[in-house]
Amino acid sequence: MHPVLLNIGAFELPTYGVFVAVAWLAGVRWLSARRREMGLSEDELWSLIYWIFAGAFFGGKLFYLALSPDPWSWSISSLRYGFVFYGGLAGTLMAGWWWCRRQGRSFYRTADYTLTALAMGHGIGRLGCLAAGCCYGRHADVPWAVAMAGDLARHPTQLYEALLNFVLFALLSRFAIPRVRDGRWPPGSALWCYVLGYALLRFCIEFFRGDDRGSFHAGLSPSQWVALMSATAVLAILSRRRGA
């Protein structure tokens, strides 16, 4: 692993932080290129980005503290790490909903684009996890195993999730978004496809994870339970919309 990208004297540039920054920049660039499709001015787009960034940050940190065995043992420096993705996703959706309500914008139309960008950014971010050596997998005797966490050969679950997020991004951007844009699919369709797609990939990848992810119930991790609840909620919403 390569947790430090640059080391000059006392200065260290963490590789994970660089990948996270690249992920945000890539997502912002993708959204900026589609600003007119979203019906936003440049100022509105940047306002939206600031809101969802704040929602992702605080949501991810709050979920991490909630799942931490000692939630009060943190300092200002620990704000750089320790986030739960599903918490960040919840924070993103709540911040986006609040912004759309204040601006009189369609939440579904906006979320279709922002969550498509999120799939791409998340894939890049997981490459940062691979470099940092976090979110690692169980011991594995496979040719593509990577030495992590005690130099054991492990499943590179970070790479699995990165690749699957890129596939999800490609499907959303090339298949779902065009259909929403031309009216074949109703607004919100890309949002629901994202939630279902990510729930499926995360539920499966969790079986290969080897790091501490909180208490297990009925053999499933907290993220797997969240994935199941998310998928169930989306299927119920879609069933109701189809029957309406």
N, C-alpha and C positions, 0 to 999 in steps of 0.2 A: 504494500500500500504506500501511498505517497501523501500523507496528511498535510505536509507543509510544502507549498509551492515555491516560496522564496524566503530565504533566511539571510538577513543582513544585520549582523551584530545582534542587538536585542529585538530587532524587528522581525516578526514572522507573518507571512501571508498564508493563511490556511487555504488549502486547495478547495475544501468544501465551500468556503465563503465565496471563492471565485466562481465556482459552478453555479451557486445560487444566484449570484449577480448576473451571470450570463443567462440563466434561465429567465429571470425577470426581464432583462433587456430583450431577449428573443420574443417573449410573450408580448411585451409592449410594442415591439416593432411589427409583429403580426397584426395586432389590433389596430395600430396606427394605419397600416395599409388598407384596412377595412373600415375605417372611421366613417366614411360616407355611406357605406352599406348599412352601418349601424344607425345612421341618422344623427350623428353627434358632431358638434363643433369640436375644434381642437381643445378649447378650454374645458368643455364637458368631458371629453375623453380623459384628460389628465386628472380632473376631479374624481372621476370614476376610479381611475387607477390608484390614486392615493387612498380612497376609501377601501377598496378591496385589499390593498396591501396591509392597511392597518387591521382590517378584519382577519386576514390570514395570520398575521403576526400574533395578535392577542388570542385568537381562537386556538392556534396551535400551541401556544405557551400554556394557556389555561388547561387544556386537555392533558398536557404533559404533567403539569403539577397535580392534577386530579388523579392521575394514574401512578404518580411517583410514590414510593413507599415512605418517603420523608419529604413532603411537599414544601416544608418551610426551610429546608437546608439549601438555600440558593442565595446567590449574591448578584450584584449588578453585572459582573463579568459573565455569569451563566446565561444572560439574555442572548448570547451569541449562539447557543446550542440548546438542544432539548425541546423538540417540537413534535407534536402528533399530527400527522397529515389530516386525519378526519376532523380534528379540531380546527385546523386551518381552513378546511373546506366549509365547515359549518360557519366559521367566522366570515369567510368570503361571501357566502350566500346571504347571510344576514346583513352584512354591510352593503352588498349590491342591492338587496331589496330595499333597504332604507334610502339609499341614494336614488333609486328609480322612483320611489314614492315622492321624495322631495322634489325631483325634477319633472315629475309627470311623465316618466318614460315607461315603456313596457319592460317589466322585469324579465319575462320569458325571452323576448327578443334580445335583450342585452346579455342574459345568461348564456344563450346559445353560443355567442361569440367568446365570452370571457372564459367559459369552461373548456371550449375547444383549445384556446390558447393555454389554459392551465395544463391540459394533457401533455402538450409539448414541453412546457416549462418543467413539469414534474419529472418527465423523462430525463431532462438535462440535470436536474437536481439529484436524481438517484445516481448518476455517474459521479457526482460529488461525494455521495455516501460511499460508493465503492472506493474512491481515493482515500477517504477518511478512515475506512475500515469499520464503519458503523452499519447497523441494520443487516448484519451478516447472516449467513445461513447455517444449517446444521452440517455436521461432518459428512463428507461425501466421498465415495470412491468412484468418481467420474472423471474422464479425461480433462474436462474444463474446470475442475475444482480450483479454487484459489486459496492460498494460505492466508488466513486471517485469525485474529483473536486467539493467541497462543500458538500461532503458526500451524494450526490444524488445517487440513485440506477441507474446504467448505463449499457449499453451494453458493455461487455468486448471485444471491437473491437480488442484490441491488441492480445487477445487469439484467436479470430476468424482468424486473419491474420496469426498468428504463426502456427496454426493447418493446415490451407490451404497451407502455404508454405511448411510444412513438407510433405503433400500429393503430392504437385508439385515436390518436391525433389525425393520422392519415385518413381513417374512416370518417371521422367527424368533418374534417375540412374538405374532403373530396366527395363525400357521399351525402352526409346529413345537411350541412350548411347550404349547399346549392339547392336542395329540395325545400328547405325552409324559406330561402330567399325568393324562389319563384312561386311559392304558394302551394306546392304539392303537399308539403307537410306543414302542420300548424306551428306557430311559434312555441318554443319550449321543447320541441322534439330532439334537438341536439343535446339539450340539457339532460333529458331523461335518458338518452342513449349513453351519455357520459357516465351518469350515476350507475346505470346498470352495468356498463362495460367495466368501469373501474371496480365495482363491487365484486364482479366475477373474477377479475384478474387478482385482486388483492386477497380474496378468500382463498384462492388456490395457492398463491405464493406464500401465504402465512404458514402452510404446512411444511415449507422448507426453511423457515426462519429459525435461527438458533440463538438470537439475542433475547434479553429480557423484555417482554412486551406486556407486563402486568399479569394479574391473576387470570387463570383459565377456569372456565365454567363449562361443564359437559364436554370437556376436551377441546373447546374452542377459545381462541384468544379474544380480547376485547375488540380488536379490529375486525375479526371475523363476525362477531355478533353485530357490530355496527354495519358491516357489509350486508349481512342477511336482512337486517331491519331496513336498510336503505333500499335494497332491491325489492323487498315486500311492499314498502310504501309506494315506490314508483309503479310497480305492477298494479297496485290498487288504484292509483290515480289514473293510469292509462285505461284500466278497465272501466272506470266511471266515465271518463271522457268519451270512450267508444260507445258506451250505452246511452249517453246523453242525447 
